[in-house]
Amino acid sequence: MTGAALSHLTSETLADQAYAALRLAIANGELAWGEKITERGLATRLAVSPTPVREALRRLEQDRLVERTGPRSLRVVRLSPETLAEIREVEVQLQGVTARFAARHIDAETLAQLESVLAEADPLRATLVRINDAGGTLPPETVQRLLAALRRFHTIVEEAGANPVVAGLLEQARAFSPAVRVESAVAQLMVTDGPYEEHHLLLQALHAHDESRAEQIARHHGTPPPDAS
């Protein structure tokens, strides 16, 4: 983790940034389950003062991602593989419920935004498929643009769900999910009639306000693509 991008932020924003960075570090394994951590050590790694880290750790305690083992000592929670698998089940169910609510509430403007995102993503994906089929090396910039577009798609759908409680639960569940490797995500997107096409199927269900179909597709689709930057 680097603090280079954090140096100009306000104290309040630093706490938010520290919280987001630490959640990501836990999700991607940079901070391992059960690892002992300290405010000062994390502040050094983030290149910030201990104050925003202290606030971030309080929030992570509320999320049950870290726990205190003494007055000044903490550790990342240690969860069994079975518990993590169950949390993943909850995450999948919440993704489905979010899509169901999106189908219920979505309006024409939001549907147009989703269409625009896929209009941007389709040629990027087509380019990558051609290169992949020819045995070439996928251009990192094109990969980044495609994954960024698909993340926007998922964000728009989740915001269209218009249920802050469900959104908060989904965010918390995702904190316990292992980060998806970029290589794995891209390989899945290259599959014909695979996860990429599900974005179009979901958009069709949203257009039809078909709540059951939208929920089914979202549950099957899985985790939104990772950040490739």
N, C-alpha and C positions, 0 to 999 in steps of 0.2 A: 504494500500500500504506500502511496506517496502523498505528501501534503502539499505538493507544488500548486495544485489547483485550488487549495483552500486558503492561501495566505491572504487573499483580499476580502474574504467573507466576514460578515458581522458575527458577533459572538453567538447570537441566536441561530444564524444559519450554520455556523460551524457545528453546533450541537446536532442539527438535523443531518448535516453531511457526515459527521462522525457516526451517527446512528445508522445511516444508510450503508456506509462503508463497512461497518462492523457486521451488520446483518449479512451483507454480501460475502464477507470473509468467512463467516460461519457456514453459509450455504455452499460455497465452493470449496470448503475444506481447508482454506488457508489458516483458519482457526479451527482446530480439530475438536470433535466432541470430547469433553472431559479435560481439555487443555487448561492449565492454570494461566490466568491473566491478571495484570495489574493496571491500574489507571495510568501510572507513570510510564509503564512499558508501551502501552497502546498509544499514549500521547506522543511518545518519541517516534513511533512508527508512522503516525499520521502527521507529524510535524506541527502539532498544535499544543496549546496549554492543557493541563489536566482538567480544567473546568468543563469544556464541552464534552470531553470523554466521560466525565463523571455523570453528566446528564444523560448521555447516550446509554451508559451502562444501567442507569436506573430504568430507562425505557426497555432495555433488553431484559432486565429482570422481570418487568411486568409482562413481557412477551414469553417469559419462561425459557429464554434462550441462554441466559447465564444465571448463575446462582452464587450466593455468598457462602464461602467456607470458613470465614473468620471476619473480624472487624475490618481488615483491609485487604483481604484476599478473596478472589472470585475465580470461577472456572466456567467454561462453556459446559452446558448441561450434557450429561451422558445418557443417551437414549438407546434402547435396544433396537436391533434391526426390525423386530416385530412391531415396535411402537412407531418407528419411522415409516414402515410400510402402511400402517393404519392411518397415519397422518396423510400419507400420499393418497389413500382412498378418499379421505375427507376432502382433500384438495380437488380431486377429480369431480366429486359430487358438487362442490361449490362452483367449479367452472361451468358445470351443466346448469345449475340454478341461475347463475349470472346470465348465461345465454338465453335461458327461458325468459327472464325478466327483460332482457334486451329486446327479444321478439315482441314482448307485450308493450314496451314503451317507445320503441324506436320511431323516429319521425323521418320525413322525406329528406331533410337536410343531412341527417346523420347517415342515412343510406347512401346519399350522394358522396359523402366523405369516404365511406368504405369502398364504393365503386372506384373512386379516384385513386385510392391506395393500391387496389389490385390492378388498375390500369398502369400504374407505375411498376408494380412488382412483376407482372406477367412477362414483359420483354426481358427483364433482368434474369428471371428464372429460365426463360427460353435460351438465352445466351449461355448460361451456365450448363444447361442440359446438353447443348451442342458441343461445348468444350469437353464436358465430362465424357460424352459418348465417343469423342474422338481420342480420348486418352490424354488430353491436355491438362495443364495445371490451371485450376480455377483462379481468376484474378481476385486478389483480396478485396479490392475496392468494390467490385461488383457484388461479392459475397456480403460485404458490410452493408451496402445499399439495400440488398434484398432483405436481409435480416432486420434492418432498421424499419423498412416498410411494413414487414409482417408484425413487428412489435407494435407499430402504430395501429395496425388493424385490430390487434387484440385489445389494445388500450381503449380504442373507440368503442368496441363492443362492450367492454367491461363498464365504461362510463355510461353507456346507454342503458345498462341494467338499472341504474338510478337507485341503488339500494346501498347506502353507506355502511350498514352493518354487515351485509354479506361481503362487500368489498374489503372491509377490515378483516373479516375472518379469512378470506382468501389470501390476503397479503400475509397474515400471520402463518397460515399453513405453508405458504411458499417459502417462508424463512427456514423451514425444516427440510425442504426438498434439496437434494443434491443438484448443483448447477449442471445444466446440460452442456456438454462439450460442443464447441462450434462445429468441429468436424463431423460429429454424429448428427447434429441438426441439419447440416448441409446435405449429408448423405441421404437422410430421410426425404428432404425436399426434392431430390433428384428422382425419386421413385415415381413411376407412372401410376396414376390413380391412387396416390398416397396422400400424405398429410398436406401437401400443397393444394391439391384439388379440394380438400375439405374446406379451405377458406371460401371458395366459390360456392360450395354446397351450403355452407353456413349463411352466406350472403343471400342465397336464394330463400332459405328458410326465414330469414329476417324480413325479406321483402314480403313474404306471404304471411308474416306474423304467426308462423307455425311454431308455437312454443315447444311442443313436444319434440319436433324434429330438430330445432335449434339446440335443445338440451342434449339430445342424443349425439349430435355431431360434436358438440363441444366436449362432452365426456370422452368420446373416442379419440378426439384430436390430441389431447394432452397438453403439456406445458408450452407456453409461448417461447419463441426462439430466443437464444441468448444474445448478449451484446458481443459483437465480433471486433469491436474497436480496441 
